[in-house]
Amino acid sequence: MRSATALTKQAVLPCCPLCAAPALNTSWRFATEPDHDCHCRYQNEAAYTRAMAVLWREHQATRLLLEKIPPGYQHCAFENYRVDATNRLAWEAAKHLERGQFLYLWGGTRLGKTHLAVATLRRLATPGRPVKFWGEVELFTQFYSAYQNNQQPPDPTIYDLLVLDDIGKIKPSDYVYTQMYALIETFHAHQKTLILTSNYDPLTAATRLARGDADAAGPIAARLGKDLVIQMGVRMAKKEVP
């Protein structure tokens, strides 16, 4: 059985899963809606229906995943990432990251850190395991809003896989610092996957998160760098231990 996806002019629809014939229509609202330029639907109905059901489940899982990713990053994947000598180590680390590990990508702007983080999220996401992408500004804003309005704050620890983008840019309040520390500790203790991007190395980002408190920054930096820390934008980058 061949599982392929054809790109038509108007929509992305699956080819026939049995013979790879192209789809003839542009709507896919239920598993067997797409018609194909072949006779497999009628000549081998049982196999065709089972195969289309598999493709439909994959399609639904992808759609639900993309809803967790900001529109500006939904295109990010390993297939369209440009690899060179300054990002190859990060690319390899992201491609081989295992569940339960932390990945910390850091370096200057426009290096593809977020692209790799989203690509890794897409690779590791599986149906039934909740995932989330949060930029630091958005997450901190939600924390602040909940605190000011006496509401329940967002709970990032409900996710099995989390991307935190651009950490270290904002000086948090005591309340937000407590929430972030709890998040990092929970992901470590429960062996959840945490992918972080930053302009700063782990110790600097942790110091900023801890509002300059060196005693508090040390344990945070140790957690952030517990598995893979990759500096991007430099040749011959090496794994670092904060």
Order of alpha helices (4+ residues) and beta strands (2+ residues): beta-beta-alpha-alpha-alpha-beta-alpha-beta-alpha-beta-alpha-beta-alpha-alpha-beta
